[in-house]
Amino acid sequence: MSAEANGSSAAATTAGGSLQSICYERGSLRLLDQRKLPLETVYLDVKDSTDGWTAIRDMVVRGAPAIAIAAALSLAVEVSNRDFNGTSEDASSLLIKKLEYLVSSRPTAVNLSDAVEKLRSLVLKTVETATEAKTVFQAYIDAAETMLIDDVASNKAIGFHGAKHLRSNLEDLEKISVLTHCNTGSLATAGYGTALGVIRALQSEGFLEEAFCTETRPFNQGSRLTAFELVHDRIPATLIADSAVAALMKAGRVNAVIVGADRIAANGDTANKIGTYNVALSAFHHGIQFYVAAPITSIDLSISSGEQIVIEERSAKELLHSDGGRGKQVAASGISVWNPAFDVTPARLITAIITEKGVIIKKASDEAFDIKGFIENAK
Ligand SMILES: CSC[C@@H](O)[C@@H](O)C(=O)COP(=O)(O)O
């Protein structure tokens, strides 16, 4: 993976004005190094799946949809640029082996394993009729590129459904203030964002009073990335420490919470960035609506509850040192550390789940969601 320093913050902006963490054209993939934001805009060249795996594990690119797309495209670039003398079966085995490797980069977000499974099935289907390796590679590249395009459309639909739902649910308010946690914006997706996409939609409809973003320790996705996106889009916004959430709610300054998801179980239990559960408990105590905004690809119907979600644990250094592990030591030497990257918010604390197909709500008496039924009806 090679670094290409790119002097101005305009480098992280598309012609259309939205921030872009994944810059792709056939045969070339560059990822915005999110570890360096907001102070430096540096793109790293990703030449193959090994670079893709490293970029995901080391948090160059992060956020559930973005890591799935970056993984898929890193392999697309690898096969676009290589001379290959094998058969279609050889091409298929190579792709499947590399997909299995890519899925091992981070465990919690289901979007990555969902993308890998879809691409794997596509490769296996293609090889049934393809006689040449290049046909298998081409089918793979086309499918990976479609994932990039589809994600932006899906996020815009989440924004639309979310804003509509919140406007009707909070119709007695002229404008609302929304709290979010972690980063779920353009940087965490192919563009626009999920929870932050809903905030963008509320803002463009004139219904947003103010957005609050938490720091999201220890990696500071909120203070470094969400704050960066909110300032970039000129959305009225205030940064708070994670520990200020309850006080902010008690002061009556939040009307709704909207967060993203890394994996949603069939009953609606949701894994998201560590600290989300604290925010949900606080919202529940203060009678504030708590929404999850995520694409259908973040739903894992193979697990019945959040207890089955594997939670990634990250390096102690992220807590022991400042700047998410990249700065100087700030904790006492010798202390032991527990650093889970995600937690699970139980479905009973979640008001509704906003997807690109509409909003999943509970029956009044239910604590869980019927997500399977919703998806079947939405087909
Ligand atoms: C649209 S991104 C949704 C989630 O992936 C996001 O809220 C989150 O938890 C990201 O965690 P990260 O560790 O930064 O990858």
The ligand as an SDF file (V2000), in Angstrom:
LIG
                    3D

 15 14  0  0  0  0  0  0  0  0999 V2000
  -22.4850    3.3280    8.2710 C   0  0  0  0  0  0  0  0  0  0  0  0
  -21.2830    2.8360    9.3620 S   0  0  0  0  0  0  0  0  0  0  0  0
  -22.1060    1.9100   10.6430 C   0  0  0  0  0  0  0  0  0  0  0  0
  -21.1500    1.3620   11.6390 C   0  0  0  0  0  0  0  0  0  0  0  0
  -20.1450    0.6440   10.9660 O   0  0  0  0  0  0  0  0  0  0  0  0
  -20.5030    2.4640   12.5010 C   0  0  0  0  0  0  0  0  0  0  0  0
  -21.4920    3.0300   13.3140 O   0  0  0  0  0  0  0  0  0  0  0  0
  -19.4030    1.8710   13.3200 C   0  0  0  0  0  0  0  0  0  0  0  0
  -19.6330    1.3020   14.3600 O   0  0  0  0  0  0  0  0  0  0  0  0
  -18.0490    1.9180   12.7250 C   0  0  0  0  0  0  0  0  0  0  0  0
  -17.0630    1.2980   13.5090 O   0  0  0  0  0  0  0  0  0  0  0  0
  -15.5630    1.3230   12.9890 P   0  0  0  0  0  0  0  0  0  0  0  0
  -14.7960    0.6010   14.0650 O   0  0  0  0  0  0  0  0  0  0  0  0
  -15.1700    2.7610   12.8430 O   0  0  0  0  0  0  0  0  0  0  0  0
  -15.5330    0.5660   11.6810 O   0  0  0  0  0  0  0  0  0  0  0  0
  1  2  1  0
  2  3  1  0
  3  4  1  0
  4  5  1  0
  4  6  1  0
  6  7  1  0
  6  8  1  0
  8  9  2  0
  8 10  1  0
 10 11  1  0
 11 12  1  0
 12 13  2  0
 12 14  1  0
 12 15  1  0
M  END
$$$$
